[in-house]
Amino acid sequence: MDIKEYFARISYRGSYDKPDLATLTDIFQHHIRAVPFENLNIHCGERNELDLEVTFNKIVRKNRGGWCMENNHLLSWVLKTLGYDVTLLGAKVFVPEHDAYPEEMDHLLLKVVLDNKSYIVDGGFGMACQMWQPMELISGTDQPQTPGIFRFLEESGVWYLEKIRRKQCTPDGSVPTSHNLETEGRRRIYHFTLQPQDIEDFRARNNHLQTAPKSLFVLKSLCSLQTTDGIRSLIGWKFTEMKYNYKDNMDLVEIRILADDEIEKTLKEKFNITLDKKLVPINRSRLSVL
C-alpha cells in the first residue's frame, strides 16, 4: 500500500507534509468526490471484506468505492500514515421508518485530534447526509456546510449527529412528492460514543449487513458520489442528481429510471466504476436513503 498511489486515485496534488486541519479537509474532500459510497459487491455475488490490503486494492487499484467500514478504514490508514491522531469509533444509524436506533453499532467513523481539538471525520456515509468537512466535536453548535447545517448534541456521553435539510424542487420548479424524497426539516443521522473501537469489532456486523434478508444493503443496490456542488446516486434502477442550494434555500433534484442496459454505462460515466462481475440491481425496501 502506497500513499502516493492513494493520492493519485483521489487526484490529490496538494502538500501533505504538515498534518493540519486544512490538509485534512482537502484530502477528505478529494476522497468523497472520487470514491463512491457503494455496496455493489453484494449484488455481484462478491463480499465486502475488512482486510485493509483488500480494501486498498479494491478502492485504489480497481477504482471502486465501498461502504463505511471500507472507506473510513482506508481513510484511517491514510491519516495515520500522514501523522494524524486517529481513533476508530462506532455509531448506530437512525432508521426514520422505525423512529429508532438499532441495538448494535452499524457504522464506522473516525475521531481526529488536532491542536487539542477533536474532529469527527466520516467519509463513508454517502448520499445526502454525507458531511463535506471534518466537524468539530462540540455540542449544540450549528456547523453549516454546503450539503446543509450539521450539529452534534451530547447527552450523558452519547453524541447525536443531526442535519437540517433544505426544501427540494425539480427542474420545472415543482416540489417532488414521490420517490421517497425527503421533506424540509431536521434529520437525525446517527449516535455514537467516544469509546475507541478496533476494526475487529466490526467484523460480525460487516457480515450481518451483507447477508441478513432484511438488511437495507441486501434489499437495495446503492452507489452515491459527492460532486463539487451536490451528489449523484444510483439506487436500483433510479438515478438521481442533486444540486445543493440551487436557489432560495432549495436543492434541485432530477430523477431518471434507467433501463437494464443503461446501468453499466451509467456506473462508468457517472461514478467511474467498472465491475468485474455483472450487477443485479435491486430496490425492494421502502426505507429512504437519500
N, C-alpha and C positions, 0 to 999 in steps of 0.2 A: 504494500500500500504506500503510495507516494503522494505527498501533499500537493506537489505541483501538478500531478495528474488530476487530482480533485479540482484544483483551481481552473485547469483547462476545461473540465467538464462543466463548470458553472460560469465560464467566461469571466473569471475574476482576474483583473490585471493590476489591482491596487497593491499597496505595500502591506506587509504583514509582519514586520519586524517588531512592532510595538503593540502589545495586547491591550488596546484601549477600547472605549465604547464606540468610537467612530469606525474603527476597523471591524469590530464585532458586528455592528449594524450593516456595514457594507457587504460583508461576506454573507450574512444572514439573508439579505435581500436578494443577492445573486442566487443563493441556494433556492429560495422559494419560487423564483422566476425561471429556474432551469430544471428543477427536479420535481416532477408531479407527485401529488398525493394520490396513490392508486393501489388497488387490490386485485389487479388483473391476473396475477399468478393463480389465484384461487379459481378463476374461471377459464383457465387454460390447462387445468389438470396438473398444476405445479403447487409449490408451497412457498410461503414467506418464512425464511429462516432468520435466526437472530445471530448467527456467527458473523462477526464483524468483517472478516475477509470475504465471505459470501455476499454480504451487503455491499461492500466496496465494489466487488466485481459486477454485481447487478446494476447498481446505480451509476458508477463512474465509467466502467468499461463497456457496459451494454446499453448505456443511455436510457435506463429505466427509471422509474420512481419507486415509491414504497409507502407503507403506512407509518404511523408514529414511531413504532418500535424499530423501524429501519432508518427512517430519516433522522430522527433525533439521536439514535445510537451513533450513526455516522457523524453527525454534527458534533457530538461529544468528543469523538476521536480527533476531529479537525481542531476543535478549540483547545483541547488538552495539548495537542501537538504544538500549537502556537503559544502555549504558556498560560492559558486561562485557567482559573479556578472553577471547575465544573463539577456539579453533583447531579446524578440522576434522581428524579422524583417520579412518583406515581400518582395519577389522578383518576377520578371517576366521572365519566361524561354524562351530563344531564340528558334524559330522554323526555322530550316535551310531551309526547303522546301518553306517557305513563306518569308524568309530573313527578318524576323521582330520579334519584341517582342509583346506579347499580350497587350491589353489595361488595363487589370486588373491583379493584382498580383495573382499568382497561385502557389507560392512556399513559404514555411515557413523555415526560417533558424534562427540561434542564433548568437548573439554577446556576447562574454565573455570578461570582462575586468580583466586583471591580471597585477599587478605592473605598473599601469598607461599605459599599452599597450592593444589595442583592438585586439581580435581574432575572426575570423568567424569559427563557429563550425557547420557543416552541415552533419548530419548522415542520411539524408533522400533523397538523390538524386539518389543513386543506379547506376547500370550499369557501363559503363567505365568512366563516368565523376565524380564518387564519390571520393571526397578527402579522403586521409588516415590520415591526420594530421590537427589539427587546423591551420588556416592560419592567419598570422599577417596581420592586415588591413593597408597595406601600398600600395601606388600606384606606378606602373611601375617597380616593382622588381620581377624578376622570383623567384618562390619558388618551387624547384624541390622536387618531391615526387616519390614513386615507380610507381604510375599509369602514371606519366608524369610530365611536367612542368606546374604549375598553375601560374596565375598572375592576380592581380587586377589593373584596371585602373579607375581613378576617373575623372569625368568631371562635373563641376558645381553641385556638391553634389550628383551625381549619380555614383554608383560604379558598374563596369563591371567585371565579372569573366570570364577568358579565360583559355583554356588548350591547350598545344601543344601536338599533337598526334604523335605517332610513326608509322612507317610502320608496316604492318601486313603480316604474312606468315602462310601457312598451314603446316601440318606435312610433306608433301612431298617437302616443300621448295618453293612452288609456291605462288604467290601473289593472294589472293582471289579477285574475280571480281564480286561476286554475294552476295545475302542475305543482301544487304544494308550495308555491312561493309564499314567503313569509310576510306578515304584516309589520308595520312600524312598531317599535317599542323595545323594551329591554329583554334580552335573551340571556338566560343562564347557560353557560357553556360547560364548565366542569368545576369540581373542587378537589383540593389536594392538601397534603400536609408537607412539612419540611423534613420528614423522615427520609434519610438517604436510602436509595434503592440500588440494587445491582441488576445487571441485565438478566441474571439467572432468575430473579424474582418475577420476570415477565414471561418465562417460557410456557408455563401452563396456560396462561391467558392467551398468549400468542397462538397456541394450538387450538384452544376453545373457539376463539373468534373466527377461525377459518374452517371449522368443522361442525359447529353446533347448528342444527337445522334452522333455529330461529335467530341466528346471528345476522345483524344488518349486513355484514360483509359477505355472508353467504347468499343473502337474498338480493343483493344489489352488486352489479359490477360498476366500479367507481373509478373515475380519473378526473382530477382537477389540477389546474395550474394557475398560479398568480401571474398577472401581466403587469405592465407599467401603470395601468390605470384601472384595473379590475381583475376579473377572473374568467376562466372558461372551464366548463366541466362537461363530462360525458357520463351519464348515469343510465345504464342500459342502452337504449337507443335515443335517449333525449340529450341533445347537445344544447348547452346554454352558454351564452356570453353575457357578462355583466360589466357595465362601466360604472364605476363609483362616482357619486356626486355629479351626475350628468347635468342636472340643473335643479335649482330650487330645493336643495337637500333631497334629491331623488336619485336613485340608481336606475340606470337604463338596463332593461333585461330583454334579451332576444332568445327565443327558443325555437329549435327545429327538431323534428323527429326524423331520424336517419333510417334509411333502408339498410338491410344487412350488408349489401355490397359497398356501402359508404363508410362502414365502421373502420376498416383497416386504413383507408386513405385519410380519414379524419384524425386518427391517432397519430399518424405520421406527420401530417401538415400542421395540426394544432398543438400537439403535445411532444413531437419529436420522438415518438415511441414506435419501434418495430418489434413485434412479438415473435418469439421463436416458435410458439405453437398457436393454433387457432383459438381465438377468443369466442366464447359462447356468452353473448350479452344476456343480462337478466336484470329485472327490476320488479320484484314481486312484493316488496314491502311498501307500506304506505308511510313509513317513517320518513320524515323530511330530513335531508342532509344539506340542503343549500339555503 
